[in-house]
Amino acid sequence: MTRQDHFTAACAPWGEAFEGPIQAGGHYLPVLQHGETLYVSGQVPRVGSTVVVTGRVGADLSLAQARTGAQISTLRALALLARHLGSLDLIAQVLRVTVYVQCSDDFTQHSEVADAASDLLVHILGEAGRHTRTSVGVRQLPKNAAVEIDMVVARTPVPPPLEMPGG
């Protein structure tokens, strides 16, 4: 299976392939490329126009629900990268992932929430999905989202144009 096939299969449970508009909520870019490095702005578990995993993990939500939120957020980030690059095949390496978990004061399984994102990245991208990571608990996230994920990705270098002899 190709990366796109894995991505499409991972999107199927939500009935969404994230092909429609993925809007930024302000004056920032969802993806910014600097050289061969791409920075993906924080993504919450939004399907269509609805944030589908909301609330405080450990109080309102279970670990399993938070892991679902991490997966949806990761799929949104990958959809943005696919649009920006033209193909997930141009991702050379996911360099860094930060996972923010809106959680209760006594919740300590942030890394288990983040594992859902990490596992999905490796499933879809193979070795290129391996990355460094930080997971943190926070008091609030935009739109009451349970999880928000941002990432830094290296793209496959674009070869320089061929020079024509004599020319």
Beta strands, then each sheet from edge to edge (+ up, - down):
strand 1: 31-34
strand 2: 37-43
strand 3: 46-47
strand 4: 50-51
strand 5: 91-102
strand 6: 132-138
strand 7: 147-155
sheet 1: 1+ 2- 7+ 5- 6-
sheet 2: 3+ 4-
end
